[in-house]
Amino acid sequence: MEIRLPKNETVTIEGDPRGVAICCHEGVVWLTQAGDSRDYFLTAGEMVCFRQGGTAVLEGHEDARVSIARAEAPRVPRQAPAGAGIRLVLQGSGR
């Protein structure tokens, strides 16, 4: 799924995003995830793959275009497919 993320607008990824990849195609996106003390700034061409569960938030640091997709399937079978059961919540800046 590809989305445009205007500056200061957010997308919340709820559920278990393990195995989901976020790729920035344009602009700059700030990304944080519950349980991970690090924050990430992705620029065009950069990608992050979630390796743990926990709600994640993306915010357009400037107007951006990102894709959200399952990463390549792991070699060891999992009980649930990567990215199963996630929900995206789009939140506008009110402008």
N, C-alpha and C positions, 0 to 999 in steps of 0.2 A: 504494500500500500504506500502510495506517495502522497505527501501532504505539503502544503505551503504553510509556513509558520511565520506570520508577520512579527516584526519587532515587538517585544514585551508580551506576546501572547504565549499561552502555555498549552501543553498536552500532557495529561497524566496517564500513565500506563499502569493500570491496576491488575491485580492477580499475580501470576507467576511468570515473569518475562524471561526466565532462563532459556537460552538458546535463541533469543530474539536479537537481531542486529539493527542498529540505527546507523544509517549512512547519510552524511550531509552532502548534498549535491550543489547547493548554492548558499551563500551567506555564512552566518555563524550561529551555532546553537549551543546553549548551555544545558548540561545534563547532570542530574543528580539522582541517586537511588538510595532508598532506605537500607541501612545496614552496610553501606559503603561510605567510608569517611572521605573519599575523594570526590571531587567535582570534575567535570570534563567540559572543555570548550572544543567543539568540532567545527572545522572549517571545510570548505569544499574538497571532496575526495577522502575525507577521514571517516572512520567507522569505529563503533564500539559494539561489542557483543556482550549481552548480559550473561553472567556466569552464576548468578544467585537469584533467589526470589526476593521480592520486596518492591513496593510501589516505586515507580520512577517518574520523574518530571523532566520535560524538555521545555525550554523557553527560547524564543527567538531573541538572540542578543542583537541581531539585526535581521532584516527580512531574510528568510531562509526557505529552502526546499529540502525535505528529508524523505527517505524511504524507511519504512518499518517492515521488516520481513524476517522469516525464520532463517537462521544461519544454516550453513551446511550441516546436514544431519551427522550426529556423532557416530563413531564406528560401533560403539557398544549400545545395544538397544536400551531404550528407556521405557518406563511404564506409560508415560504420557508423552505425546509428541511435543517437540520444542515449541514454546509459545502458545500452547493450548490453554484456553481459559483466560486470556488477557482481555482487557477492555480499555479502549481509548476514551478519554474524557477531554474534549476540547474546551478551553476556557479563554474567552476574549478579554481584552484589556479594557473594554467598555468605551473605547474611542470610536 
